[in-house]
Amino acid sequence: MNNTIVRAARRYRYVIIDQHAIEDSRLSWAARGLLGYLLAKPDDWKVLVNDLRKRGDLGRDGIYKLLRELREAGYIQFQRFRDSQGRIRGGTYIVREISE
């Protein structure tokens, strides 16, 4: 057997990710894994810290640390929402496959 990587048959549930994202040496292994997880979600999927915490083995602070790492590397952007009086009322994470 010459193959050291065994892949599943490509039928219907697979993800294609730009290799630069997975090999970006600026990112920790944990951040690369989270980025891969997020890129595997549908385009309209919302990044919610509590949801990520429930799905993994990190606490809230660990999730925020990885999101900050991805943001500093240009893979994630946080867009804040303001109400009609200019007060911040939450926001949305925008995840990119290619860093900016």
Secondary structure, 3 states (H helix, E strand, C coil): CCCCCCCCCCCCCCCCCCHHHHCCCCCCHHHHHHHHHHHCCCCCCCCCHHHHHHHCCCCHHHHHHHHHHHHHCCCEEEEEEECCCCCEEEEEEEECCCCC
